[in-house]
Amino acid sequence: MSATSSRMLALLSLLQARRDWPGGVLAERLDVTPRTVRRDIERLRALGYVIDATKGPDGGYRLAAGSELPPLLFDDEQAVAIAIALQSAPATGVDVAEAAARALATVRQVMPSRLRHRVDGIRFTDAAESGAVDPAVLEAVSAATERRRVLRFDYRDELSRRAEPHTVVARDGRWYLVAWDLDAEDWRIFRLDRMVPRIPLGAEFIRRPIPHGDAAAFLSARAKGSDDSERWPVYGEVLVEVPLRDAAPWLADAEAVAVSDGTCRIRIGSWSWAGVLSWVLRFDAPFTVLGPPEFVAAARSLAARVGDAATAGR
């Protein structure tokens, strides 16, 4: 790639990164003179990019939307990022895997050979989650959320629901709508893959303050069975005879400290004491229940139940 072409690509990348750029700052970032920046801007305009000159003491440039799609230019890092993102599409939980594959093939065709080889070297399988969201549903729900309009929709096999959509949240390959349910008069969480939006949208509403002040935190709290805080109903502590480095990949939101080279102390939360115990059993290693007393009592009771079950199966 020539120095001029490389510089123009870098200039276009900067213009796409933010709305306004003073001419002097662009020149400094590209290590050229303001006059060279002006010439490169004219070259980009000739390619079809709409670049407005901004007035003021410093003067500057702004990349605007055009009436036609100009040639798309990507630097190496952007091209690699696109390849990874498009191949990861199935894991997003939105039903766009086939469209993403076609998009990647289209982008690949116009890449130079050296870049195509880099992208071809990035190959992995990303399994799609069951119950992928229809892109049209995601678009409709997002539009209602952005415009603050009441959303009517069918949910599972239930009758039509009415809700004030607050935020769309993606979590672990699934998409959720956090909304104020007008019929239940309470906050609810709906899975987008189970929703069928109805058109037209309802009346405009004033957005209510959400519990915890953040939709992601609210979703996390509800996932842990809590309404008023992002905490599990129960927490237990155990001493597990595994090195901390081996336990670390499975900790999630658990807390752990090394007691020795081969033992660690773990504090883990769950829906129930049985849930805490089942989490510990995944290590298939000796462990000691440390507390609280309720967990100790529950562990003894569960041990007796397991023993009875094993005896009954003889």
N, C-alpha and C positions, 0 to 999 in steps of 0.2 A: 504494500500500500504506500502511495507517495506521501510526502510530508504534508502536502496541501490537503489531500483526501483524509489523512489521519487527523489533521487539525480540525477540519470541518466536522468530522464525526464527533470529536471531543466537544466542539462548540455546540453541536446539536444536542448532545447528551446533557450539557449544562443547561441549555435553554429548556429542556424537557423536565429538568429536576425542580425548577422553581419558577414562579410567575414572572418576576422582573429581575433584570440584571443590568447594573450600571456598566457602561462601555468600558470604563477604566478597570473595573474588577474583572471583566471577561478577559481583557488584554493581559492583566496580571496573572490570571489563572492559566492562560494558554502560553504565557511567556512570549508575547508578540506585541506589536505596537497597536494603538487604537485604529490606525489606518488599515492594518491587516485585518482586524476584526470587521471593519466596515466592508472590506472586499469579500470576506468569507460570508457575511450576512447576505450580500447581493447574490453570491453563488447559490446559497440555500434557497433564496427567493426564486431564483431561476429554475430550481428543481421542483417548485410547487409549494414550498413551506411559506405560510403567511407569518411574517415577522414584523411586528409593529415597532417603530421607533418611539421611545418615550421622551417627553420633553422635561426640562429641569436643569439645574446647575450641573449635574453630572452627565445627564443624557443616558440613554440605555435602550434595551431591547426587550421585547416580550413576544413569545411564541403564541400565536393565536390559532383558533380553529379555522380550517379552510373549508372551501366548498367541495373539494375533491381530496381523496386520500393520496398524499404524496408518497414517494418511495420510503419504505421503512428502513432505517439504518440503525444497527446495533453494534456496540463495541463488544469485544470478546467476552467480558464478564456478563454483559446483558444477555448475550446469546446462550451462554451456559446456564444462566439463571432461568431463561425461558424454557430450555430443554428439560431442566429438572422440574420446573413448575408444571409443565404440560404432562409429563409422565406421571406426576403425582396427582393428577386430576381425580382418579378414582377414589383416592383417600379423602377427598374433600367432602364426600357424601352427597354431591350434586351429580345428577345424571348427565355428565358432559364428556364421558370417557371417549366416545367415538368422535365427537367434535374436536376434542383435544388432540387425538391422534392425527386427524386430518390437518389441524393447524400446525402441528409439529412437522408433518411432511411438507406442507407449503413453505414454512420458514426455512426448512433444510434445503429446499431446491435452490433458493437464491443466496445461500451462504457460499463464501469462497471455500476452496478445497481444504485449506488448513483448518478453518473453523468447523467445517463439516466433519472432519475426522475427530475433532475434539468432542463434538456433540454425539457422534456415533459411538464414542467410547463410553458414554453415560447411558447405561442400560440397566434397568432394574424392574422388578415386578411389584406393583403396588395394588394389592387386592382391594376391590371396591367393597364398601360396607353394604350390608343388606338394607333395603329400604332407602335407596338413594332418592334425593329430592328432585322433583321435576324443576328445571330451570325457570319455567314460567311461573311456578308457585313461588319460588324464591324472589323473582322479580316483582310479582304482585304484592307479596307481603312486605318486601323492602320499600316499595313505593308508598304503601299505606303508612308505614312507619315514618318515612321521611316527610310525608305531607301531613302527618298527624290527622289521619282520617279514620273513622270507625271502620273496622274490618268485619265483614260477615263471612262465615265459612262453615262448611261441613267438617266435622271432626270424627274420625273413625266411623262408627255406625250411628252416631248420635245426631240429633236434630241440629239445625243451624245454630251457630253460636255467634255472639256479638262481643267484640272486645276492642279496647283502645290499645293498639300495638305500641310498645315502648322501644324494644330493641331486639334485633335478630342476633343470636349468638351461635357461633360454631364451637363445638366441643367434642373432641374424640371422634371425629368423623360423622357427627350428627349435627343437625341444625335445629335450633329452638327459637320460638318466639316467646319473649317475656312480655306479658300484656295484662291489662286490667280487665277482668271478665265482668262485663256489664250486668249479666244475669246473676252471677254468684256474688257480685260486689266484693271481689277480692282479687289479689294478684294470682295469676296462673301461668304455667309454663306449658307450651304446646309444641309438639314435634312437627316440623314442616312436612315430613314425608307422610303424615297422616291428615294433612289439611287439604281442603279443596276450596279455595277462595271464591266468593261470589261477587259478581260485578253488577251494578256499580258500587263504589265505595260509599260509606255513610258520611255523616256530618263531621265537620272539623271539631277537634277537641283540644282542650288545654292539657298538656302533659303533666301527669301527677308525679310527685317525688317517689322514687322507688326505694324499697327497703334496702338498707346498707349503702344507698347512694350510688350503687353500681350494679348493672344487670348481670355481669359475669359473676360478681360476688354473691348476688342473690341466687343465681342458678347453682353455684357451688354449694351454698348453704342448704338449698332444697335437696340437692343430691345427697347430702349427708343427713337428711331427715330433720333439719332444723328450720324454724321460721324466723328466729330472732338473732341468730349468730352463725358464723361459718365454722361450726364445730360438729363433730360426731356426737351421737347420744352418749356413747361410753368410750373410755380410754383405758387401756391396760398397759402394764410394763412387764417385760419378760427379759430374761437373760438367756441368750441363744448362743450355742457353741458353734458359731461360724465366724470367720474373719469379717471385719467390717467391710473390706473391699468386695467380698462375695455377697454381702447383704445389700450393699448400696444400690445396685441396679433395680431392686425390688421395693425400695422404701417408699416411693411416691411421697405422700405427705407425712410419713412417719418420721420420728426423730430417733437418731441412733448415735451412740458414742462407743468407742473401743474400750473394753475393759482389760483385754490382753491381746496378744497376737491372734489368738484363735477364738475369742469370745467378744460379744458386743451386747450392750444394753439397749433395748428398743422400747419406745413408747409409741403405740399405734392405736388409732381410733377406728370404730366400726359401728354398724347398726346395732350390734348386740355383742354379748360376751362370746357367744358361739362364733360370731364373725371374727372377733379378735383371735380366738383360738385357731380357727381354720386358716387365718392368715399366717400364723406362726408355724403351723404344721407343714406349710409349703416347703420349708427348708429341709425337712426330713432329718433333723439333727436334734440332739438332746437340748432341752431348755428347762428353765425354772420360772414359774409364775411368781412375780414379785409383788404385785398389787394392782389395784386397791383390794381391800378385803372382799368386796363383792365379786371381783374377778377370781380370786382364790376359791371362793365358795362355788362359783359357777363352774370353774375348771374341774373341781372334784365331782360335782354333779354330772357334768358331761362325760367325765372319765367312767363313772359308774354306768351311764347309759350306753356308752360304746361297748363296755365290757358285757353288759346284758345282751346287747345286739349280737356280739360275736358268739356268745354262748347259745343263743337261740338259733343261730345259723348252723350249728353242728348237725 
